[in-house]
Amino acid sequence: MNELEIFLRLSFLGLSAIICIISLISLKKTKEMKIGFASIGFLIFVIESIIVSIGIFSTTIETMITTELLVGTTFIALIFFYLSILKR
């Protein structure tokens, strides 16, 4: 694993955590369910990036990180983003 990959993994964690915190603060202020769905989507990205970042330090976790895991979590997050912009 090279330095660029480590930087990108940790940057993904930091950015997704910041966006998740901002969306949770917005949810607390507005109590809009649509913002709640977006918050769940960002929380899924945070969980995914935590797993990927732990893979830097643990070879056991790194072997668990598969394309299916990454695509599956991204797909679930996108479903929640879609629900957040869906008009009722």
C-alpha positions as CSV (number, residue, x, y, z in Angstrom):
1,M,0.0,0.0,0.0
2,N,1.5,3.3,-1.0
3,E,1.3,6.7,0.6
4,L,-1.4,8.0,-1.8
5,E,-3.7,5.2,-1.0
6,I,-3.3,5.7,2.8
7,F,-3.9,9.4,2.3
8,L,-7.1,8.8,0.3
9,R,-8.4,6.3,2.8
10,L,-7.9,8.7,5.7
11,S,-9.2,11.7,3.8
12,F,-12.4,9.8,2.9
13,L,-12.9,9.0,6.6
14,G,-12.3,12.7,7.6
15,L,-14.5,14.2,4.9
16,S,-17.4,11.7,5.4
17,A,-17.3,12.2,9.2
18,I,-17.4,16.0,8.8
19,I,-20.4,15.8,6.3
20,C,-22.1,13.3,8.6
21,I,-21.7,15.6,11.6
22,I,-23.1,18.6,9.7
23,S,-26.1,16.6,8.5
24,L,-26.8,15.3,12.0
25,I,-26.7,18.9,13.3
26,S,-29.1,20.0,10.6
27,L,-31.4,17.0,11.5
28,K,-31.4,18.1,15.1
29,K,-32.3,21.6,14.2
30,T,-35.0,20.9,11.5
31,K,-36.2,17.4,12.4
32,E,-36.9,16.8,8.7
33,M,-37.0,13.1,7.8
34,K,-35.4,13.8,4.5
35,I,-32.3,15.2,6.2
36,G,-32.4,12.0,8.4
37,F,-32.2,9.8,5.3
38,A,-29.2,11.8,4.1
39,S,-27.6,11.5,7.5
40,I,-28.0,7.8,7.4
41,G,-26.4,7.7,4.0
42,F,-23.4,9.7,5.2
43,L,-23.2,7.5,8.3
44,I,-22.9,4.5,6.1
45,F,-20.0,6.2,4.3
46,V,-18.4,6.9,7.7
47,I,-18.7,3.2,8.7
48,E,-17.3,2.1,5.3
49,S,-14.4,4.5,5.6
50,I,-13.7,3.3,9.2
51,I,-13.4,-0.3,7.9
52,V,-11.2,0.8,5.0
53,S,-9.0,2.9,7.3
54,I,-8.6,0.1,9.8
55,G,-7.4,-2.0,6.9
56,I,-4.3,0.1,6.7
57,F,-3.2,-1.3,10.1
58,S,-4.7,-4.8,10.0
59,T,-4.1,-7.4,7.3
60,T,-7.1,-9.4,8.6
61,I,-9.5,-6.5,8.0
62,E,-7.8,-5.7,4.7
63,T,-8.6,-9.2,3.4
64,M,-12.3,-8.7,4.4
65,I,-12.5,-5.5,2.2
66,T,-13.8,-6.8,-1.1
67,T,-15.4,-5.2,-4.1
68,E,-18.7,-6.6,-3.0
69,L,-18.5,-4.9,0.4
70,L,-17.5,-1.5,-1.1
71,V,-20.2,-1.6,-3.8
72,G,-22.8,-2.9,-1.4
73,T,-22.3,-0.2,1.1
74,T,-22.1,2.5,-1.5
75,F,-25.4,1.2,-3.0
76,I,-27.2,1.2,0.3
77,A,-25.9,4.8,1.0
78,L,-27.2,5.9,-2.5
79,I,-30.6,4.4,-1.7
80,F,-30.8,6.6,1.4
81,F,-29.7,9.7,-0.6
82,Y,-32.4,8.9,-3.2
83,L,-35.0,8.7,-0.3
84,S,-33.7,12.1,0.9
85,I,-34.5,13.8,-2.4
86,L,-37.6,11.9,-3.2
87,K,-40.6,14.2,-3.4
88,R,-43.8,13.1,-1.7
